[in-house]
Amino acid sequence: MYKYNEFDAAFLAERNAQFRSQVERRIDGSLTEDEFRPLRLMNGVYLQLHAYMLRVAIPYGTLSSDQMRQLALLAEKWDKGYGHFTTRQNIQYNWPKLPDIPDMLDALGEVGLHAIQTSGNTIRNVTADHFAGAAKDELIDPRPVAELLRQWSTDHPEFQFMPRKFKIAITGSPNDRAVTKAHDIGLRAVEKNGEIGFEVIVGGGLGRTPMIGKVINEFVSKEDLLPYLEAIVSVWNIEGRRDNKYKARIKITVHEQGLDTFREKVEARYAVIRDQFGGFDQKLLADIEQHFLPPAFRNAETTAYTVAYDNDPVFRAWADTNLTEHKQADHAIVTISIKEHGKTPGDASADQMRLMAHLADNYAYGELRISHEQNVILPHVHKSDLPALHKALKEAGLGTANIGLASDIIACPGMDYCALATARSIPIAQQIATRVEELKIEHEVGELKIKISGCINACGHHHVGHIGILGLDRAGVENYQVTLGGDHTENAVVGERAGPGFSYDQIVPAIERLMLAYLELRTSAEERFIDAYRRVGPAPFKAALYPEAEEKANAA
């Protein structure tokens, strides 16, 4: 993984010193809150419902064990003992005191982490496939390109005050685990005539106007990628609307102008700037790639794994849900669920973070990943170590066998923390997870993506959930809309609203009815919820959601 050089360290130290001075002036009254706001946002500091919040970037979701230990230190020393991993592969601290934040940033800088551009109208943290560098299906490890984009976009003088925030996601696999089609720019590795390049997708996004991105270029070589992306952002920076923040995202620009017109402007800009790069970006990329060489995978027998799988049903259940096939046949990718039934999705305590760092050192070559689904990944684990790893996880409440199942819920912080939220998300997620555990149907239901947002901004990705839940305020009362049939993969589609919303007390029973209806409708245990929905359509699922309406219709 990438290690900061002297320039990186000096740059970060200078930025942190500047912000320390700004915080001091805010505290002594030299700066008003309105004056301080743009300065703090440039450094990842929000003012939430109850306190300031610090959002720390985890570039393309990759962490070293030492970095994870430092995140634990921040949680323990300056917060309430935990952090919250987000759908942007970041971590948020919800309770820091403003005078302490400069010290937190300095502590992050010691291990090559920062909070720059985790907020504001700029290019945000570049996200990537959380299995990058390990997945058997990938064409290329996308993280070197993601690191190149991080360096290019950080403090880019042209892109610090854009019409709105801008998000980029990249995957090196045909199976999209990075939600590329719901980003301002999505990049998917593709092969053409023996060369690996990238399909470039533009204009995706969720929020109040959800749109699936469109392919603006089917193949851009690695050599041409950075100038091509700069051309896209440059055109939007000029053409994007600044009169209405709700219509400022690139998806609206592409929609209003049409993809072909927007593409013509991008190609014209690209022709002007391409030669200005002079190949320097490729020299930099070649250096970056040396930081992402695979570890020296050890060789050993896998008998211990086979014995445990054949004889321990608890281990077998965990292995079936939480392990993914690795490009090395004797290794596995381990997803650690931080969604124990009834717990807050995405929250990890300082003790749990330290344990995961320790396990990464012992079993995973010192490397961890954060997924956009708010879980933690050990990307390279030898199969012989899996029984011991599982035992350690279980003892720490991290051994839940639910990855991809109904309790592996994405949920934004909602009205418990966020100043923008209009309803609670966390309690709904906790109650759904608790209910499926009580019913003991989770493994029978199988793969089911439930995603919850506490407001229209859709930080919980509800639009692309198999079941999406959107919390809204209806005359001072929480109301939860349900969408069905969404998909975040390479076959991305926005879900359809099912009908009227549900009260806080009604929403969990409604989700239960959906799951039970699916079990009745499916043709076999292999037919997933999303497959059954596509086969039979929304009608039987709506009937399960609104049984009273169905009864009235039948009576009539």
Stockholm file with secondary structure:
# STOCKHOLM 1.0

chainA/1-556         MYKYNEFDAAFLAERNAQFRSQVERRIDGSLTEDEFRPLRLMNGVYLQLHAYMLRVAIPYGTLSSDQMRQLALLAEKWDKGYGHFTTRQNIQYNWPKLPDIPDMLDALGEVGLHAIQTSGNTIRNVTADHFAGAAKDELIDPRPVAELLRQWSTDHPEFQFMPRKFKIAITGSPNDRAVTKAHDIGLRAVEKNGEIGFEVIVGGGLGRTPMIGKVINEFVSKEDLLPYLEAIVSVWNIEGRRDNKYKARIKITVHEQGLDTFREKVEARYAVIRDQFGGFDQKLLADIEQHFLPPAFRNAETTAYTVAYDNDPVFRAWADTNLTEHKQADHAIVTISIKEHGKTPGDASADQMRLMAHLADNYAYGELRISHEQNVILPHVHKSDLPALHKALKEAGLGTANIGLASDIIACPGMDYCALATARSIPIAQQIATRVEELKIEHEVGELKIKISGCINACGHHHVGHIGILGLDRAGVENYQVTLGGDHTENAVVGERAGPGFSYDQIVPAIERLMLAYLELRTSAEERFIDAYRRVGPAPFKAALYPEAEEKANAA
#=GR chainA/1-556 SS CCCCCHHHHHHHHHHHHHHHHHHHHHHTTSSCHHHHHHHHHTTTEEECSSSEEEEEBCGGGEEEHHHHHHHHHHHHHHSSSEEEECTTSCEEESCCCGGGHHHHHHHHHTTTCBCTTSSSSSBCCCEECTTTTTBTTCSSCCHHHHHHHHHHHTTCTTSSSCSSCBCEEEESSSSCCSCGGGSSEEEEEEEETTEEEEEEEESCBCTTSCBCCEEEEEEEEHHHHHHHHHHHHHHHHHHSCCSCGGGCSHHHHHHHHCHHHHHHHHHHHHHHHGGGGTTHHHHHHHHHHGGGCCCCCCCCCCHHHHHHHHHCHHHHHHHHHHEEEBSSTTEEEEEECCCCTTSCTTEEEHHHHHHHHHHHHHHSTTEEEECTTSCEEEEEEEGGGHHHHHHHHHHTTCCCCCTTSTTCCEECCGGGTCSSCSSCCHHHHHHHHHHHHHHTCHHHHCCCCEEEESSTTCTTCGGGSSEEEEEEEETTEEEEEEEESCBCSTTCBCCEECSSCEETTTHHHHHHHHHHHHHHHCSSTTSCHHHHHHHHCSHHHHHHHCHHHHHHHHHC
#=GC SS_cons         CCCCCHHHHHHHHHHHHHHHHHHHHHHTTSSCHHHHHHHHHTTTEEECSSSEEEEEBCGGGEEEHHHHHHHHHHHHHHSSSEEEECTTSCEEESCCCGGGHHHHHHHHHTTTCBCTTSSSSSBCCCEECTTTTTBTTCSSCCHHHHHHHHHHHTTCTTSSSCSSCBCEEEESSSSCCSCGGGSSEEEEEEEETTEEEEEEEESCBCTTSCBCCEEEEEEEEHHHHHHHHHHHHHHHHHHSCCSCGGGCSHHHHHHHHCHHHHHHHHHHHHHHHGGGGTTHHHHHHHHHHGGGCCCCCCCCCCHHHHHHHHHCHHHHHHHHHHEEEBSSTTEEEEEECCCCTTSCTTEEEHHHHHHHHHHHHHHSTTEEEECTTSCEEEEEEEGGGHHHHHHHHHHTTCCCCCTTSTTCCEECCGGGTCSSCSSCCHHHHHHHHHHHHHHTCHHHHCCCCEEEESSTTCTTCGGGSSEEEEEEEETTEEEEEEEESCBCSTTCBCCEECSSCEETTTHHHHHHHHHHHHHHHCSSTTSCHHHHHHHHCSHHHHHHHCHHHHHHHHHC
//
